[in-house]
Amino acid sequence: MKEIILCKYGEIVLKGLNRTSFEAEMLRNIRRRLKPLGEFKYISAQSTLYITPLSDDIDIDEVVLKLSKVFGIAKLCRAVEIEKDMDAIFETAKVYLGRALKNAKTFKVAAKRSDKKFPLKSPEICAELGGRLLECFSHLSVDVHNPDVTVTCEIRDNGAYIHDLPIEGAGGIPVGTSGRALLLLSGGIDSPVAGYMMAKRGVQISAMHFEAPPYTSERALMKVERLAKKMTDYCGQINFFCVPFTRIQEEIKEHCPEELFTIIMRRLMMEIAQRLAEDYELTALVTGESIGQVASQTMAAMVCTDAVCRMPVFRPCIGMDKKEIIDISYKIGTFDISIEPYEDCCTVFTPRHPKTRPVLAEVEAAQAAFDFEPLIKEAIEGITVKKFKIG
């Protein structure tokens, strides 16, 4: 029995006159994800994308897994398409969901009739199909509140569809519909989550990482590259920029007050990031900061950091506590990589007693005591670039 996939649209349906552009972008993203798995036919109708595999050897489990990570899809259904006839609907439900029904104790039927020309209304479909299934599977009883199996019948304009409960999609809006931004990607837990959350709002993400050999190891860089690669599951292709930051950090340590190390370092990171963003036509920066989590993420510290920025800085984790961030990192598969014990350049140069309430004038004066401009240019010239394609 040949299965197809129904992808139910989410927020896209609210986009009015712009809806077609959102649908087109989501379809492009889906095609990229599924291309390695085989050939498919795509039909869009009634706020649903119908995806039909064109060969029998396509792994439907893998198709569903990839589609569940495409932003813009609210729900997924593995389904069988049949003619709009109650006899055909019953026979298909009996076979397609037969194993699940044999192993269940309770079930219910849910029906949705979007084709109003079909002679039976939704409650009548439920009653007739449920009655026939009870005759066939006499060990079952009906439980409309918490059934072991839900037999769903959808009557649509182009056919009838039988499936079990839908699978939750990624939600959000398609990547590529909300512009492009540069994520400052450390090796920690927070920044991959920030990138995921911006991608969920349609932003195409590039990533920048600052390395400081010999204070940071090759394994630390490999860890961050693996994070970027893992993020492609949700974010799509990521351009990854690695910035040599050792000399800048050494000069900060040599010429600036220790309690201001982190603030001045982040200001210089922002300066480098926005110059690169301007070169690549990226219109915003993204960080994983959560207010109050560490000394450099107090409100006063962020004011000092943002003073050097000429473009928006988005902080999608700003109001989240650590548990919320960790929960998302588990969901997107980055947590186990993030907790590997390889330090990034921020942790290596952390001052013993960082200032939690820095004053902007004081920070600017401390930074101005040394001319960092030649080192900024040197760091930008030394940037290496990699492209991580969709996982």
Helices and strands as residue ranges (DSSP letters): E 4-9, G 11-14, G 16-18, H 19-34, G 35-37, E 40-45, E 48-53, H 60-67, E 73-82, H 86-96, H 98-102, E 106-113, H 122-136, E 141-142, E 149-156, E 159-163, E 167-168, E 180-184, H 190-200, E 204-211, H 218-235, E 238-244, H 246-255, G 258-260, H 261-279, E 285-286, G 295-297, H 299-306, E 313-314, H 322-332, H 335-338, H 345-348, H 360-368, H 373-381, E 384-388
